[in-house]
Amino acid sequence: MITLEQVSKTFTARSGQVRALDDVSLHVEPGEIYGVIGRSGAGKSTLIRAVNMLERPDSGTVTVDGVELTGLDGAQLRRARQRIGMIFQQFNLLESRTVRGNVELALEIAGVDRAARRTRSAEILELVGLTDRAGARVFELSGGQKQRVGIARALAGNPKVLLSDEATSALDPETTASILGLLRRLNEDLGLTILLITHEMDVVKSLCDSAALMRDGRIVESGRLDDIVVRGESLMSPDLFPLGELPDARGTTIIEITFVGLASEEPVISRLARTHELDVSLLGAAIETIHGRQTGRTRLELTGSAAQVDAAVADLRGQGLTVARVREAR
Ligand SMILES: Nc1ncnc2c1ncn2[C@@H]1O[C@H](COP(=O)(O)OP(=O)(O)OP(=O)(O)O)[C@@H](O)[C@H]1O
């Protein structure tokens, strides 16, 4: 539904040239929720703005719903953009207008007549749970309600794709959860494809089907979330399962095991110690609900000979568990 191929963008800042997007390729399937995560300055905003050509790439192609946007200009581009909704961290609403007035604005610009606008805004406000606030002014609303208006406005033209630029970053945790729940419902009920950028791993964990990690204008890891969590050496794992710093080196081997949909690591640990005559200590465990499944990562310290440790790791892998050797005994 969204494909970026080898997209690059360089800005000229006072301090010199900044390569905000460096050969970025990305593919979002129809109906998917795709999250791009990264620190401030990684290039996330430039990436999402490139998808609807708010930021025109220097090179590469952007295709949305079969239309190559990088090849369009003027009226063609405006038409194609109507199929792409966007929501923002600061909502970007017109404060002086009513809720309904904000939702109808894009339809007014698109030349939709008054009666059709009214019908459509009523429909969409019901979808986001704001029917009883239709006549309220924007400044009277809470942050969560404002974002619901933002979502309703973005969906008024019936887009296939919704772009979300840090849509929950200005909201408290409870309101964030309700907005993420709404996005999930719209994805399921309307088949809406969602591409979002965020610096919060919790947003990715609770909402996304797939994710990409950006650093210095590049995508350094990407894939379906359920594949990423079982990748032993995933770059996103430390943030997906925060286990803290490794202890100081003390001549032992440290491994991390990923469990998907498994209730407890206890039998694995005791069996490991028994079978391989190793000392096994549990250094930490993090369990998260990812994609609706309980997924966990356990960090274990193994004390034994190199051969015992190798045999233990092979045994765990043989049981279908993902094992990363995060520190070798020296
Ligand atoms: N219009 C611009 N002119 C000059 N430099 C820019 C411009 N827009 C972005 N940059 C630079 O490009 C790099 C990527 O910025 P971008 O805003 O895409 O990152 P980000 O990951 O979205 O960060 P944040 O979360 O802080 O917005 C940064 O170094 C930024 O300073």
PDBQT file of the ligand as one rigid body, heavy atoms in Angstrom, charges set to zero:
ROOT
HETATM    1  N1  LIG A 401      13.788  21.895   7.067  1.00  0.00    +0.000 N 
HETATM    2  C1  LIG A 401      14.951  21.460   7.566  1.00  0.00    +0.000 A 
HETATM    3  N2  LIG A 401      16.088  22.166   7.396  1.00  0.00    +0.000 NA
HETATM    4  C2  LIG A 401      17.264  21.730   7.889  1.00  0.00    +0.000 A 
HETATM    5  N3  LIG A 401      17.426  20.579   8.568  1.00  0.00    +0.000 NA
HETATM    6  C3  LIG A 401      16.332  19.832   8.783  1.00  0.00    +0.000 A 
HETATM    7  C4  LIG A 401      15.030  20.228   8.299  1.00  0.00    +0.000 A 
HETATM    8  N4  LIG A 401      14.133  19.289   8.666  1.00  0.00    +0.000 NA
HETATM    9  C5  LIG A 401      14.824  18.348   9.349  1.00  0.00    +0.000 A 
HETATM   10  N5  LIG A 401      16.139  18.669   9.413  1.00  0.00    +0.000 N 
HETATM   11  C6  LIG A 401      17.210  17.867  10.041  1.00  0.00    +0.000 C 
HETATM   12  O1  LIG A 401      17.094  16.533   9.554  1.00  0.00    +0.000 OA
HETATM   13  C7  LIG A 401      17.353  15.584  10.592  1.00  0.00    +0.000 C 
HETATM   14  C8  LIG A 401      16.143  14.675  10.746  1.00  0.00    +0.000 C 
HETATM   15  O2  LIG A 401      15.055  15.449  11.254  1.00  0.00    +0.000 OA
HETATM   16  P1  LIG A 401      13.594  14.846  11.553  1.00  0.00    +0.000 P 
HETATM   17  O3  LIG A 401      12.755  15.960  12.070  1.00  0.00    +0.000 OA
HETATM   18  O4  LIG A 401      13.132  14.114  10.355  1.00  0.00    +0.000 OA
HETATM   19  O5  LIG A 401      13.928  13.809  12.708  1.00  0.00    +0.000 OA
HETATM   20  P2  LIG A 401      12.925  13.120  13.752  1.00  0.00    +0.000 P 
HETATM   21  O6  LIG A 401      13.409  11.738  13.933  1.00  0.00    +0.000 OA
HETATM   22  O7  LIG A 401      11.532  13.322  13.305  1.00  0.00    +0.000 OA
HETATM   23  O8  LIG A 401      13.176  13.956  15.063  1.00  0.00    +0.000 OA
HETATM   24  P3  LIG A 401      12.085  14.635  16.056  1.00  0.00    +0.000 P 
HETATM   25  O9  LIG A 401      11.415  13.492  16.750  1.00  0.00    +0.000 OA
HETATM   26  O10 LIG A 401      12.931  15.471  16.962  1.00  0.00    +0.000 OA
HETATM   27  O11 LIG A 401      11.183  15.447  15.179  1.00  0.00    +0.000 OA
HETATM   28  C9  LIG A 401      17.675  16.410  11.831  1.00  0.00    +0.000 C 
HETATM   29  O12 LIG A 401      19.073  16.507  11.940  1.00  0.00    +0.000 OA
HETATM   30  C10 LIG A 401      17.052  17.756  11.540  1.00  0.00    +0.000 C 
HETATM   31  O13 LIG A 401      17.745  18.779  12.209  1.00  0.00    +0.000 OA
ENDROOT
TORSDOF 0
